[in-house]
Amino acid sequence: MTDTAAPGSPGEPGAPVIDRRRMRLVMAGLMLGLFMSALDQTIISAALRTIADDLNGLSQQAWANTSYMITSVITTALYGKLSDIYGRRPLYVIAVAVFVVGSVLCGLAQSMVMLAVFRGVQGLGAGGLMSLAFAILADLLPPAERSRYQAWFGAVFGVSAVVGPVVGGFFAGLDSFAGAAGWRWAFFINVPIGIAAVLIVLTQVRIQNDRSQDKPDIAGVITLVLFLVPVLFAVEEGPKWGWGSAGTLGLFAVGAVGLVLFVTAQRRAGGAALLPTPMFRNPVFTLYNGVNTIVGAAVFGSLAVLPLYLQIVKGLSPTEAGLMMLPQTFGIIVAGRLCSAYVTRTGRFKGAMLTGIVLVMAGTFWFATFGADTALWQPAVAAAVMGIGIGVCWQVMLVAIQRGLEPRYMGAGIGSFAFFRSIGGTVGISVFFSLFFGSVGGRIADAYAGAGSDPDFKAALADPAVTSQPANQTLLAGRNGAVSLDDSSFLAHADARLAHPFLEGMAQAMQTVYLVSGSLLALGLILALIPRDRRPETDTATAPSAPSPKKVAAHQ
């Protein structure tokens, strides 16, 4: 038994190679995998403060994100290329299985170091979940049909952004659930979702892509690791070692050598490369992947710091902080749906892209004005503005990047979208967390120095009953910048008058992060000005063509 084409006879230009009923089932399987990956990022962001306090490692939490991002970046490019060679379905099943195993290990972690290692295992699977979902969709449908379904993928990320923080906050707020600490279920929840995704894809995806005869680009993988790992480790440890120290400079030097070797390896590998160099002859593909990297760094880096502001500075619970992100989520969903249809129909992506970046910049610079006393409606509205911009940016980039790709590079090309965004996100999270934790001690000390004239602060400081409390003693250590941030739970028991300068200092450190993020987006805006619009009919490379007989595989 073989798949049949949907309306339109087989061989009709642009006819899908799968019937609509099975397409809906396939979409369910792919969306479950995407939902699991996207949910993991949002659910952990809401629960990470609780996790870090429990494992006594708040200042180390960046590694829980960075290790995940490093491995997912490396494997994103690898999955895309390997799927061109060995087929999408087996690689997708492997990606889901590895992600689920990593999730179980994360739920069993006993320290922040163990959690960081196991998050790296999760990332090994996560690298394939998004890139392969888009590649499978590209195999099944022509461009005109594809964009409508891609919008649903965008909706998955939006829904996960709503559900994740709420569920993460719920689990983080539980002392225990079914015999385990509540936050551990933020990882265990991936198990049933992953199993469902694998079963659907195994039984319903019967279409095979025209497989490449190239061999895996092992040299590309090795040199990519040699480039990314030293650089990210240097960014993470630079504030502690000193940016001019021998260790930091040595790691940057190793990373620079790795980058040169990676570029050389890609040129030598040609079409067999992780990122085939012929793809970069398309200026839109090249420039928008540059914008993709910059926007990824600014968005992921700044959003990683936002839960600290909402939960520590504003004192919200994890669940309340998650609900505060609902406006951003709705912005992403609505903007993504509307923008994808418009860009696909008109081919006018430049104006939409510029609008999206400007909106993200506006939201980011607004965040840079927030202090300890800022009304909560302001973060909610700023998040909505930022969400609309994000929804526009990423939908436009995805449509533009696919345009002009040859079919044999579809897996690697779509993988590049996730690859460059993940590279940007990884660097952004590492840099912005380092920037925050590197400056927060000094900002807190400055805030305490400025609080000396506040009558309420002076009254609390003069009261022995207040200053003798352990939580308040921890706070007062911050007057010289020596406060430990590995466990912030003491704030729940601290005197509000003594805590205010501490919280204001944290807010000021976050303002620095958002100013840097907004400036980075300005660079992306300049880069996005370069490409010119092209109407869909001029893109002959991606014009719908009749499905190849090799794509229709026998029922397995």
Steps between C-alpha positions, in 0.01 A plus 500: 500500500635843414405855578287677248493861404246733642260683266651520160638206314843358581755678294303823487740785573481600861280207604567380855634144534284411799125504559351756735392254770848356538648848479301599806633198688856571390459860614382375839816293541730780387322757713530278808876482450522875449273558798722283719812692397340845527322411825827388654657843451206696641414260782859498625535877485208532742628230735874572478517729801336233717726232351812711559400580859434131567833396347681803650626641172312812382821660368571180303160488334640637174669164442165321520400704195840529334579127496158433345553768238854387412402141426179599325687747276756240395244228437252727322729526199594133529142370505407707198789364294466140620129504415592594142713184493311244712142630493293720729296245692778294666689814598185657644430191713860501627475869588182449702643194679819681602302801619276281718797318654665833576177625659487201737864555598433871566211407727738280701780761531641561848712809431522789254805336343304179437207701369726688258645172369160339455362813335780448250361152432158653445654741252640210297141405424355850486723590207293281270149572619444831324723470195368153412137601551535777241699273268235224512234757423706626205517143363125453521363827365579760234581857612147633450357239740803493728473853636152439639622204705817681609278759661363221720854420606529863606180461698655203683777724627241755603289246690809360671591852604160523670489153649868466590538779756167413663577128522859569602380736770245244616757223536754737657239600758442139610715363780457150357291315246474121461803446722734754336567870548249700299754665267625160382168446323583792275736248336305176550200646313696459175483119518132446397518782243810347339352152488187630327707694245711195411200269458321741266807571284593132475154399383407797282814641334551279195646755262872488434702796380732462201802393700840652447793273419740717702685367802454660844719806556699372799767768462229765513360362826841481668605849397160643599549359850854641506357841414191520723599332825815707582331828405191437710706377793712817480187717493360317803817511710646828372346719773653275769843454343525847350454577129871560458613188688708232329223242539230716339720618214626145443146367464408777257812418300406131482150598392638728228712214367193276510299754300768518229518121485120471485472745211783318321334163557169628362667629185681174441189290562295700248150358468574237767567766767288551810424841352555452125676806363282519181207605721683819594513620139143617556543846662158487669586165658837629622393841627186378673691227680724779624193687624371171642816462710486856632128490585546159665777637724299806599169321558618183677761685704266771625207265562724272708548786747133604512384227746759628750346846480144376539568246774778663704463875446118507476446206736264301276456127537616281209137456391429873517817573303387252237161665470675835452640362174157430351487833312830418331371158403184633341710753312720224358202286395293774337790673327646173374173382350423826324852573383569152358197517271580855386866434420427173320231665286683822414868414532551834675699391799732799550245742642358234731847406623594861574172555684556189709852599604388854590226358723741263675737794552219713644406230750864438593584865563180532701621214723821699548304766691350266761598531865388346826192725522380473138129419472431146378291614204814633334681162470175347371457758221872503415491121472201523262683748276807279502290191426341656192846587371633150566203338323557717194879457490519125520217427260650734241847354544375144458313579177790701359768244591313215328465702182765408241607173667561204271302190606817305585597771751155533658589316822829685547346832396206482738736367765703818453202704622503319835881480496569872470220596734634254757854630461371850565290384794787305654739793477231742619413295809866452590597864443196655666511276807873573532429870460228487763685296763822690429340839570228424755730507805626849421150626419367368832787666687428829322130474583577447870738796495223716357248376758689658790279808493170307492326540841328160479827325417680683784225404744522133407879511521484646850262232631695207659193277475512544122874479440536188717282295264706259281323604177568867570863428584536333160351808339726741681804310376401637162600850603853416383384284207580173678149353506462142372236440233518122504187485716260795486236346727616719792317793337167351606598559866685832463384841618351689204683821592839330493411295193403794280858612413591138428210464259571837340860394442384182331262697281780736397720205400214372286460843342857468372413164342202648316694801378761268347223282352329800340828623353560155353158510336590835343785318324252238376275776371784643291576156355132441418495815286725340238289223331242591235151356470434239233153386406434124534476438127860615449633225724535228244714288725208437732218494250268206572586197295353159460593264782773258408394134485792429737322700770210257527611215721322174558284462812726381778 
